[in-house]
């Protein structure tokens, strides 16, 4: 059963009517309904085009968080051959909010790291809704250092509301772990590509997204804090999250214009959650193009370019 966002109510009504007509046709209770189904499908497509061409930042936030949007495990299943997960930070524990391991991307050995939110109650609890603790970032550091040692590109798939804010995470050095993970990204002598596939929240995202090339899916969001968190701080009212989202410049269009990201990956009509396979394939093509740019480049040149890129952000505004 599809999940619809609030602004998709007209689409839900049309698709419910289509489903009803098809059920009648299948039961033999109605004949000659195909023309009406086609007419309604055309209306759905037109409505989706109009809706998704004018999404507000708050509506995009809803799309980025859609439960049926493809997650890290979906990308890995579709794109990475011979994926071998690597667990643990070798210090404290295994944090399943961040998943990573070795595999082949279109025939090329790579290290893949990303946030996994989970897709049902059990998996969401197991993965802590994609909110990593310090051991998750220390695992990411370990995997990045391994990739650097063996000359493997790093692909990071980002989808988190932010790092876990619990007391135990702070006690184990959350801020330091995020800073060290960001440093590990900057120190890589192999190219790294980060894709914001859903929500890119705060240091929890930047810890693995400090990459040579940072891409965003069209309807994903990337911000220093969630709109709800910003509203609570600025207005002491989380209900003003919509105002915060509008003013924070969290959309892909805003961030590519500001030079924070390097490119936008177009999503299928109606968002990645309506056609996950097409969204994953588009991301794969963009990742391949990004990695191809570094062919023949020395490790020092790769590192220097990455550092220059981040130092340049905001200077030309």
Secondary structure as GFF3:
##gff-version 3
##sequence-region A 1 317
A	DSSP	three_ten_helix	6	8	.	.	.	ID=ss1
A	DSSP	alpha_helix	9	27	.	.	.	ID=ss2
A	DSSP	alpha_helix	34	53	.	.	.	ID=ss3
A	DSSP	alpha_helix	57	64	.	.	.	ID=ss4
A	DSSP	alpha_helix	72	79	.	.	.	ID=ss5
A	DSSP	beta_strand	80	85	.	.	.	ID=ss6
A	DSSP	beta_strand	98	105	.	.	.	ID=ss7
A	DSSP	beta_strand	108	115	.	.	.	ID=ss8
A	DSSP	alpha_helix	121	126	.	.	.	ID=ss9
A	DSSP	three_ten_helix	128	130	.	.	.	ID=ss10
A	DSSP	alpha_helix	134	149	.	.	.	ID=ss11
A	DSSP	beta_strand	153	160	.	.	.	ID=ss12
A	DSSP	alpha_helix	167	171	.	.	.	ID=ss13
A	DSSP	alpha_helix	174	187	.	.	.	ID=ss14
A	DSSP	beta_strand	192	201	.	.	.	ID=ss15
A	DSSP	alpha_helix	202	209	.	.	.	ID=ss16
A	DSSP	beta_strand	213	217	.	.	.	ID=ss17
A	DSSP	beta_strand	221	223	.	.	.	ID=ss18
A	DSSP	alpha_helix	227	234	.	.	.	ID=ss19
A	DSSP	three_ten_helix	238	240	.	.	.	ID=ss20
A	DSSP	alpha_helix	241	248	.	.	.	ID=ss21
A	DSSP	alpha_helix	252	257	.	.	.	ID=ss22
A	DSSP	beta_strand	263	265	.	.	.	ID=ss23
A	DSSP	alpha_helix	276	292	.	.	.	ID=ss24
A	DSSP	alpha_helix	299	312	.	.	.	ID=ss25
###
